[in-house]
Amino acid sequence: MKIGAALGFNLIDYPGKIAAVVFAAGCNYTCPHCHAKPILGNNAPINEEDFLQYLATVKEWVNGIAICGGEPTLQPDLVPFIKKLRAQNLPVKLDTNGSNPRILNRLLADKLVDYVAMDIKGPQHLWPNMSGNHAAEAAMLESIKTVTRFLNYEFRTTIAPVLRGGEDISFLTVPEMTAAAKMMVKVTGSADHKYYVQKFVPRKDSLLDPRLEAFTETPPQLLQDIKTEVSKYLPKCEIRG
């Protein structure tokens, strides 16, 4: 498992858990608003065995693992790594961009993951703009359906600026996010999903597209307006700060 970075623990990445966090190196998306640029290459400065040994020293209070990215499902050693975590009786949460439904289906069938969080990049017609990947649409649609079969899961969208062509860059809008909500209901046949909208936070020198550094955080009123409209279709929509 190529680990680009890790956190000893936090209370944010795995709801209800004190979780150690692993950031898998590499990604097949180039989201302009992504702030994980330092780990998107092939560098893996953290040794897997060192991380597993660390977990053995904190097992009295760390009670979960969050595997983030980058994109973890690209890692050929993801399944063996998760099995090692399970051997330590640790619940596992996986964050994914949804581009690899084959791996998600395997994790589901083998009951290896306890919680899945999938990014919804926005309305379907803007997925190429938001992800930089023009070939993942079918995979993402399949993954949306697969994720709903896990016992615990959530969907989430960062309300970020969108590259709309040329120098036209602006935040996702209320109508666009309403369209995203309608799409999720149509694809899954259900409105009963935890769905979080969260703010975009510009970080100097870490965003993939430096033009987005000129933006502020997502305006709170925009987040509230999006929640109000999206909740008409996904009643469990919440704002995550």
C-alpha positions in Angstrom: 0.0 0.0 0.0 1.5 3.3 -1.1 0.9 5.8 1.7 1.5 9.4 0.8 0.7 10.8 4.2 -1.0 9.8 7.5 -2.5 11.4 10.6 -2.1 9.7 14.0 -5.7 10.4 14.7 -8.6 12.8 14.4 -12.3 13.1 15.3 -13.5 14.3 11.9 -12.8 11.8 9.1 -14.7 8.9 10.6 -18.0 9.9 12.2 -18.2 8.6 15.8 -14.6 7.3 15.8 -11.2 8.3 17.0 -9.6 7.4 13.7 -6.1 7.2 12.4 -6.0 8.4 8.8 -4.1 7.1 5.8 -3.8 9.1 2.6 -3.3 6.8 -0.4 -0.8 8.2 -2.9 -2.0 8.9 -6.5 -5.3 9.7 -8.2 -6.9 9.4 -11.6 -8.7 12.7 -11.2 -7.3 16.2 -11.5 -10.0 18.2 -9.6 -9.0 21.9 -9.9 -10.1 22.5 -6.3 -8.2 19.6 -4.8 -5.8 20.5 -2.1 -4.0 17.1 -2.0 -1.4 18.0 -4.6 1.5 16.8 -2.4 0.3 13.2 -2.4 -1.0 12.9 -6.0 2.3 11.5 -7.4 3.8 8.1 -6.8 5.8 9.1 -3.7 5.0 7.0 -0.7 7.1 8.3 2.2 5.3 6.4 4.9 6.1 2.7 5.2 3.0 0.4 5.5 4.6 -1.7 8.2 5.6 1.3 10.2 2.0 2.5 10.2 0.7 -0.9 11.3 3.2 -0.9 14.1 2.0 2.5 15.2 -1.6 1.2 15.3 -0.5 -1.5 17.7 0.8 1.1 20.1 -2.5 3.2 20.2 -5.1 0.4 20.1 -6.4 1.4 23.5 -7.9 4.6 22.1 -7.8 4.7 18.3 -10.9 2.8 17.3 -11.1 3.2 13.6 -9.2 3.8 10.4 -10.1 6.2 7.6 -8.5 5.5 4.2 -8.5 8.7 2.1 -6.6 9.9 -0.9 -5.7 10.5 -3.6 -7.9 7.6 -4.6 -7.4 4.4 -2.5 -9.2 2.1 -5.0 -6.4 2.5 -7.5 -4.0 0.8 -5.1 -3.4 -2.9 -6.0 -2.6 -3.6 -2.4 -5.7 -2.0 -0.9 -7.5 -5.2 -0.1 -4.5 -6.9 1.6 -3.9 -3.7 3.5 -7.5 -3.6 4.7 -7.4 -7.2 5.8 -4.4 -6.4 7.9 -6.4 -3.6 9.6 -9.3 -5.9 10.1 -6.9 -8.4 11.8 -6.4 -5.7 14.4 -10.2 -5.5 14.9 -10.3 -2.0 13.5 -13.4 -0.7 11.7 -12.5 0.8 8.3 -13.9 3.8 6.5 -13.1 4.3 2.8 -13.2 7.7 1.0 -13.6 7.3 -2.8 -14.2 9.3 -6.0 -16.3 6.4 -7.3 -14.2 5.7 -10.3 -13.6 2.1 -9.5 -16.9 0.3 -8.9 -15.2 -3.1 -9.4 -13.1 -2.7 -6.2 -16.1 -1.2 -4.4 -18.1 -4.3 -5.2 -15.3 -6.6 -4.0 -15.1 -4.7 -0.7 -18.8 -5.0 -0.4 -18.9 -8.7 -1.2 -16.1 -9.5 1.2 -17.5 -7.2 4.0 -14.1 -5.5 4.4 -15.3 -1.9 4.8 -17.7 -0.5 7.5 -18.3 2.9 6.1 -18.0 4.4 2.6 -17.9 8.1 1.7 -18.2 9.0 -2.0 -17.7 12.3 -3.6 -20.4 13.6 -5.9 -18.6 16.3 -8.0 -21.8 18.2 -8.7 -24.4 17.8 -11.5 -23.6 15.1 -14.0 -22.9 17.5 -16.9 -20.2 19.2 -14.9 -18.3 16.1 -13.8 -15.6 16.4 -16.4 -15.1 20.1 -15.4 -14.9 19.2 -11.7 -12.8 16.0 -12.0 -10.6 16.6 -15.0 -11.6 13.1 -16.1 -13.8 12.7 -19.2 -14.2 8.9 -19.1 -15.5 8.1 -15.6 -19.1 8.9 -15.9 -20.4 5.4 -16.3 -18.2 4.2 -13.4 -19.4 6.9 -11.1 -23.0 6.2 -11.8 -22.4 2.5 -11.1 -20.5 3.4 -7.9 -23.4 5.6 -6.6 -25.6 2.5 -6.7 -23.0 0.3 -5.2 -22.2 2.6 -2.3 -25.9 2.5 -1.2 -25.5 -1.2 -0.5 -23.0 -0.7 2.3 -24.4 -0.7 5.8 -23.0 2.8 6.5 -22.3 5.3 3.8 -22.6 9.0 2.8 -22.4 11.1 -0.2 -20.8 14.6 -0.2 -20.1 17.5 -2.4 -17.6 20.3 -2.0 -19.3 23.5 -3.1 -16.3 24.7 -5.1 -15.6 27.0 -8.0 -16.1 25.4 -11.4 -13.9 26.0 -14.5 -16.6 26.8 -17.0 -14.4 27.6 -20.0 -11.9 30.3 -20.7 -11.6 32.6 -17.6 -15.2 31.8 -16.5 -14.8 30.4 -13.0 -17.6 30.5 -10.4 -19.1 28.5 -7.6 -21.5 25.7 -8.0 -25.0 27.2 -8.0 -28.3 26.3 -6.3 -29.9 25.0 -9.6 -26.8 22.9 -10.4 -26.9 21.3 -7.0 -30.6 20.7 -7.2 -29.9 18.9 -10.5 -27.3 16.8 -8.7 -29.8 15.8 -6.0 -32.4 14.8 -8.6 -29.8 12.7 -10.4 -28.9 10.8 -7.2 -32.5 10.1 -6.5 -33.0 8.9 -10.1 -29.9 6.7 -10.1 -30.6 5.0 -6.7 -34.4 5.0 -6.7 -34.3 6.5 -3.2 -34.0 9.8 -1.4 -32.9 8.2 1.9 -29.2 9.0 1.8 -26.9 11.0 4.1 -25.7 13.8 1.9 -23.3 16.5 3.0 -22.5 19.8 1.3 -19.2 21.2 2.5 -17.3 24.4 2.0 -14.4 24.9 -0.3 -11.3 26.1 1.5 -8.6 27.7 -0.7 -5.1 26.8 0.5 -2.2 28.7 -1.1 0.3 26.6 -3.1 -1.6 23.4 -2.6 -4.6 23.6 -5.0 -4.2 21.8 -8.4 -5.4 24.9 -10.2 -3.8 28.0 -8.6 -6.4 30.3 -10.2 -8.8 29.1 -7.5 -6.6 30.6 -4.8 -8.2 33.9 -5.6 -11.5 32.7 -4.3 -12.7 32.9 -0.7 -14.3 30.0 1.2 -17.7 29.1 0.0 -20.1 31.8 1.2 -22.2 30.5 4.1 -25.4 31.8 2.5 -24.7 29.8 -0.6 -24.3 26.7 1.4 -27.6 27.4 3.3 -29.5 28.1 0.0 -28.2 24.9 -1.5 -29.2 22.9 1.6 -32.7 24.3 1.5 -33.3 23.4 -2.1 -31.4 20.0 -2.1 -33.3 19.0 1.1 -36.5 18.9 -1.0 -35.1 15.9 -2.8 -32.6 14.5 -0.3 -34.2 15.2 3.2 -31.0 14.1 5.0 -28.9 16.8 3.4 -26.7 18.7 5.9 -24.0 21.3 5.8 -20.6 20.0 7.0 -18.3 22.8 8.1 
